[in-house]
């Protein structure tokens, strides 16, 4: 009986030990650096694509949703550079510049690949250009995913109004109210799908879609909890400005990205650990 009660705690300890043994903290710092470096180029790429299809004005919804899911101090730190980037991208980017932006954004994906291979304890055997092409395709895929999501938020209220007129749900939602209601669900769903897609497609040892669900679900829960707790910490306890002066906002942003990187690696470690447990049990049954 006691063994069964202690099993979850042992699993949790093994999970954390695996995270430390695989240099998860170092991988989190690496992802934080590359994530911050690749964020603005990725936004430039997305907004340029929106401009090419005549939807540049709708890109403001991306920025708004991104900031809503961040602690206030982090959002304020990123607001000015992001607004500048949006203005540049909306004004048009040359084809050569777009290729450079795509390359930089894909470098962030390569960093994720390195961290995932370490978490899954897989050695990379694919060629350099094949990996870069795969990373570029993923950047384009996620850009298209975001554009489709924006389109759904624009078309959704119109479809709801049409359905309301025919079926009389008794709930009238305007274009401004509809996204407000679904933004947390849409944001959480997008986070889950994006995380699962990265876990599935990037490692050299490619897991099944079912095999990446536990890690993606854990990331969703931990990101929600960590964001809320870090917001409370920044609001009531943090004194970065007293220590770092005008760099306080940058430091708090770096720590936030570091937390996100650690959570992402923890999710990958969970998938890798469960995969090894499944393989061991499968081999035991065969014997």
Secondary structure, DSSP 8 states (H G I E B T S, - for coil): -HHHHHHHHHHHHHHHHHHHHTTHHHHHHHHHHHHHHHHHHHHHHHHHHHHHTT-GGGGHHHHHHHHHTS-HHHHHHHHHHHHHHHHHHHT---HHHHHHHHHHHHHHHHHHHHHHHHHTT----S-HHHHHHHHHHHHHHHHHHHHHHHHHHHHHHHHHHHHHHHH--S----HHHHHHHHHHHHHHHHHHHHHHHHHHHSSSS---HHHHHHHHHHHHHHHHHHHHHHHHHHHHT--HHHHHGGGHHHHHHHHHHHHHHHHHHHHHHHHHHHHHHHHHHHHHHH-
